[in-house]
């Protein structure tokens, strides 16, 4: 098994790579990143479907400490984001610390030695500190449809795109109309012989002000001091202002909804089609999507919007509730992810045999500041409960979490602590506050969304401004933690002067 590492990180997406960089800059060199796939990148490695791109501008969807002034477009495509992550991993010497092809199946806290025993496909790895950077959107969700496995043609989830299947001239179905589908549909409309889009709930799709960056713009960003910072600040302020409608005054979403309906009328001339594309829920209650070519795709004669519920799947195609059968060559499931399960299917066992998944199933997912969980010493979550956004960049939230985790590790070093653990009353108070604030948000306006667990509890999103989260995570508060001092022989790596434990 070997000696325990100072830090083990699970996952090599933005969270895992950024966390490793920040820890290395803080002097923590004995760290390992465990990655189940054969390459880094997380969601930007997995989602290679046609049209895959970000819906947050590139200057904000990147690390503040590694600025890229030569993004090709205002909204970066998948390939360029993945290339950026590889660049960061190489530049900051994280790449040699990643163990690819190493899937984590579980982790258990060893109270006697005060380390995490992490079970992987390659054996057991020990860690004094364990950081989960798995994210909320990494487990594909397939719909429970009768006969799904009986289809004889090609079928795959959008995040597992089969590039070996040629869809040119084929009869293709896209099941789902979420964030992936609105990027996939226009691309397939250009090549498919017949395209059927199966919609359960119409999304709000607003304009995406995307365009290539001009050469002179890149030159200015590269050469003029402060130009990139100004661009980033402008985008941040623009996006952050939308939080007023999402988390404070949902009635403000009415103006956006009016502008949406006007645009829909302008782009969709067929009154019957427009009616079916009109959402039946308040704007913002579900994720708002960005696209300039989604609605025009339905104007093509070979593209059909199907709003009848899917009844079953046969070897030949899809049968809807009205009994109509559509013969198909391929089915694309753009049905999203198991977003409320967080660390599943990993089994995380903390103090006194407490299992995290079971605790969350009983009382709902919860973590103080979305980062620490009572009963699970030295465990830190990135992009955990209450940290997703509907209006701004998750990278900003992740960087807030990086600083908080580094602050905890440094405090443990200074105080020579063996473990720290958030107090249960602190976590409970935070959770109550989050649920109280959530009631006033647009996400609680009466619709079902991927933000919501089966019991109706919303624990994915941050019900406030991102700058408030930045302030709340500025540094760990010693009063919020239980902690224990290291024993002789366990001081290496996390030992030091007085601090959190004093």
N, C-alpha and C positions, 0 to 999 in steps of 0.2 A: 504493500500500500504506500509505503514511503512517508516521509515527514509531511505534515500538513502545510499547504500553501497559505500565505497571508490572506489572499482573496481568490475566490473562484467565481467567475461570471458565467451565467448560462445565457447563451444567445449572442450572435454577432451582427445584429442590425445596428441602427443608429444608437440605441441604448447601450448595447454591449461595447461597441467600439468607442463611443464617447466616454463611457465610464472608465474603460481601461486607460484611455489617454489621460483623463483627469487624475486617476490614481497614480499613474506613472509620473506625472508632473508633480505630484505631492510626495514622491519618493518611495512609493510602493512598487517595487520591482518584481517581487515574488507573487505574480498573479497569472492565472490561467483562464482562458476563455474557451468554454466547451460549446461546440457547434455540431448539431446533428447532421447537417448537410455537408456537401463537399466544397462549399464556397460561402463567403460571408454575404451579408446584405439583408437578411431577414425578408420582410415583405417585398423589398425591391429586387431581391434575388428570385423570389417565388413567382411574382406576378409579371410574367413576360407576355401577356396577351396583347394582341394588336391594339395600339392606341394607348397603352399604359402610360400614365403621366401623373404628376402631382397636381393637386388643386390649391396649393399654397405657393406663392411666388418663390423663385429660386433663391433670391437674396435672403429670404427669411427661413427657407427650408434648408438650412445648412448651419454648421457650427459657427458660433460667434468667434471662436479662436482659430478657425481655418476658413478664411474668406476666399471665395472663388469669384474672380471678377470677369471670367470669360464664359459664363453660362450661355448656352446657345439661344435659349428662349426665356421669356418671362416666367413661364410655368415649365419646369424641367421634365423631360421625358424619362422614363424608367431607366434606360441604358445609361444616361448621363448621371443620374443619381447614384446608381450602382458603381459606376466608374469613380465618382467622388468618394464613396466610402472605401473603396480599395485604395485610393490615393491616401486617405487619412490613415488607414491601417499601416500602410508602408512607411509614410513619412514619420509617424510617431512610434514606429517599431512595435506595433501591436501584433502584426502578422505572425512573427515567430512564436507568439504566446497563444495562438489559437490552435486548438486540437480539433481538426475537422473530422467528420464521420464519427463523432462521439455523442451519442444521444443520451440525455439524462432521463432516467426513469423514475428517480426519487432521491430524497435526501433525508437523513435522520440526524437529529442533534444528539451528540454523545456528551452527556452531562458530566461524566467522569473526567474526560479529557478536554471538555469544552471546545469541541470542534464539530463541524458538519461532516458526516460521512455521505458522500455523494455517489449514488449508484449510477453507473453509465454502461453503455453497450461495450465499453472497453475495460471495465473493471471499476473499482472503487477509488475515488479521489477524495482526499481530506482537505478541509478548508477552515481556517479560523473565522473568516467572514464569507458569507455566501450572498451573492447578488443575482437576482433573477431579472434578466432583460429580455423576457420572452414576448412582451407586448400583448396587446389585446386582439390582434387580427392575424393570428398565425395558424389557426386550426380551421380548415375548410368545413363549412356546414353544407351537407347535402340534404335535399328535401325528402321527407318520408312520403313517397308517391308509390302507389301500388304498381308493381311490375317494373320498377326502375332498373333492375338488373337484367331484365329480359330483352332490352333493346339490342338489336343486332348490329347497328351502326356504331360510329365513333361517338363516345360520350366522355366528357371530362369537366371538371370544375375550372372556373376561370383562373384560379391560382395554380392550376396544374396543367397549363395549356399544352396540348399535344401538337408540337410543331411538325410532326411527321404526317399529319392529316392535311391533305390539300382540300380546301373548302371552295375552291373556285368552281362556280357553276352548280354547286350542290344545294340540296334542300336542307336548310339549317334552322334549328330552333335555339333561341336564347331564352332560358327560363330565369326570370328575375329582372328587375329594373332599378337596381341600386347603383352605387358609385362605379363599380366595374362595368356593368351593363351599358351605361350611357357612354362609355368610351369604346366598348366593343362593338355595339350596334352600328355606328356609322362606318366603321372599318369593314365589317362583314357585309354591309349593304353595298359596298363597292365591288365585292367579288362573288357573293353568293348568287346562285340562280334564283333562289326563293328564300326569303328570311321571315320567320315567324317569331315575334317577340311576345312572350307570355307575361302579362302584367297582373300582379295581384293587387298592388297599390301604386297609384301614380305618384311619382316624385315631383318635387319642385326643382326645375332645372333652370338656372339663371345663366346670363351671359358670362363667358370666360374671356376676359380681355387679354388674350394670349397673342404673342407675335415674336418673331426672332429679334434678338438684340442686334443692332447695327454695329458695324465695325468701329465707328467713332464713339459710340456709347461705351463699348468695352475699353477703348483707349482712355476715355475720361475716367472711368471707374478704376483703371489700373494706375493712372498717372496723377490724378488730382487727389491730394490728401483730403479725407473726409467725405469724398463723393459716395463711396460704397456705404459708409456708415449712415449718410443722409438718406440714401435709397432704402436701406434696411429700416431705419427709424420711421420713414414715411409709410412704408408698407405695414409695419407693425401697428402704427397709430390708426391707420385706415381699418385694419382688420379688428383691432381691439375695440374700436368704437361700436362694433356690432354687438358686443357683449351686453350693451344696454338693452337691446331687444331680446336677447337670449336669456339673460339671468336676472334682469332687474325689472324691465317694463315690457312684457311680451306684447302689449298693444302696439308698440312701435313697429312690430313685424308687419302690421297692416299696410304700411307704406310700401315695403318690399313686396308684399303679396299683390298689391295693386299694380306695381310695375311688372311683376311676373305675369299677371293675367293679360296686361296690355301686350307684352312681348309674345305671349302664346297666341293671341288673336292675330298678331301681325305675321307670325311664322306658319300658322296652321290655318289654312283657308277652309278646310272641310269642317263644317259645324259639328257633325257627328264624331269625327276623330278628335276634335278639340275638346268635346265634352268628356271623352274617355281619357284624355290626357290631363284633365283637370284634377288635382289632388283633392281628397275629401277630408283632409286634416289641416290644422293650423300650420302656417308656415314656420319652419324651424323645429316643429315637434319631432320630425324625423330629419335625417341629414339632408341639408340643402346641397344640390349638385351643380356642377359648372360644366357647360358644354355649349358650343356654337353650332354643332352639326347633328345633335341628337334629334331634335324635332324635324329638321329638314329631311332626315332619312326616311321618315314615315310618308313623305310626299312621293317617294319612289313607288312605281306600280308593283314591284316585286316584293315590297316590304309590308307585312301585315302586323298590326297590333291586335293581340288576342287578349280580351279581358274576361272571357269565360274561364272558370277555374279548371285546372288540370285534374281530370278524373283518374286517369291511369296512363301508364306507358306500356306499349306493346313492342313486339319485335320490330314492327315496321314504323312506329312513330308515336304520336301523342294523341290521346282521346280526351276531349274536354267534357265538361258536365252536361253540355247540350247534346252529347252523343256524336259530335262530329270528330272524325279521325283525320289527322294530317300526316301524310307519309313523309318520312325524313331520312336523310343520310347521316346527320350528325346532330347531337344535342350538346349545348354549352350550358352548364349550370352556373349562372352568375348569382348565386344564392348566399353570398356573404360568408361570415365566420361565426364560430362559437365564441362570441365576444365576452360573455358574462361569466365564463368558466375560469378565466385568468390562467392559473398555473396548470390546469388539467392538460394532459393526463398524468403529470408527475404527481407522486405521492410524497408530500412534505410532512415529516413528523417532527414536532418540536418537543418542548419540555413535557415530561410526564406522559409521553405517548400521545399527545394531542395531534390530531391530523388536520392539516389546514383545510383541505377540500371539504371534509366533513363538518368542520366548524363553520365554514362559509355556507354550506348547504343548509345548516340549521338556522343560522341567524342572518345570512346575507353576507356578501363579500364586503370586507371592511379592513382598512389599514390606516393608521395615523398618518396624515398628510399623503396617503397613498403609498407610503414607503415602508413603515415598520408595523409589525403585528405582535401584540401581546402573546406571550407564551412561545415565541420563536426568536430566541436570542441570536444576535449577530446575523439576522436575515434582513435583507433590504430588497425592496421591489422597485423596479423602474416601470413606469407606465402602468401602475397598479390601479386599484379602485380610486375613483374620484379624480383622475388626472387626464382623462380624455377631453377634447375640446370640440366645439361646434363652430368656432369662429376664428381661430388663430393657429399658430404653428406648434405642433407637438414638440418640435426640437427645442423651443423656448422652455417648455415645461420640463423636458428631460434635463436640460442644463441646470435648472433649478434643483432637480433631484441629485444630479452629480455633485453639486456643491454640498448639499446636505449630507450625502453619504460620505464624502471625503471628510467633512467636518466631524462626523461620528468616528471614523477610523483614526483621524488625527488625535481626537480627544482620548480614545482608547490608548493610543501610543503614549501620549503625555502622562496619563494616569497609571500606566501599567495595568490596564484592566484586561481581564480575561473575557468578559462578556458584558453586553448591555442589552436591555430589552425595554421597550416602551411599557409604561404602566397601564394596566387594564382600564383604570378610571379615565386616563388621558385619552386612550383610544375610543372608549365609549362616548366620552363627551364630544370628541371630534365627529364621530359618526352621527350622533344626535343633531349636531349643528349642521352637518351636511344635508341630512334628510329634511331638516327644517327649512334650509335655504332652497332645497330642490323643489319644494312645493310651489314656490313662486316662479319657477323657470318655465320656459316654453316647452321643455321636454316633458313636463307633467301636465300638458294641456289636453290629454285625453286620447292619445294615439298609442299604438304598439310600435316599438322601434327596437333596433338592435342594442340600444342603450339600456333596455329594460329587461330584468329577469322575469322568469315565468310568473312569479308572485306579484309583479307590478313594481317591484322596488328598483329604483334607478341608482346604480352605484358606479357607473362608468365615468360620468362627466364631472368636471369641476364647476360648481355652481357659483362662479364669481369671475372676477377679472384675473388675467394671468399675472399682472404685476402684483396683485394681492397674494397670489401663490408664491411668487418670487420672494416677497417679503416674509411670508410665513416659513419659508424654508431657508432663510438666509443663514441661520446657524442652529444646530441642535441645542435645545434648552435642557441643561442637566437635571432640572427639576422634573422633567417628564419621563425620566428613565430609572429603572432598576439596574443595578450594575454590581459586578463582583471583581475583586482584584485577582490578578494572575498568580498562579502558584509558581514556585521555583521550577524551572525547566520548561515553562510555557511562556516565558517572557520574550523570547526572540520574535522580532517582527512587529509585535504590538506592545512592546514595553517602552517605558519612558518616564517622563517627569509627571508631576501632579497636574491634574486637569479635571476632566469630567467627574472623576471619583473623589475629588477632594471635598 
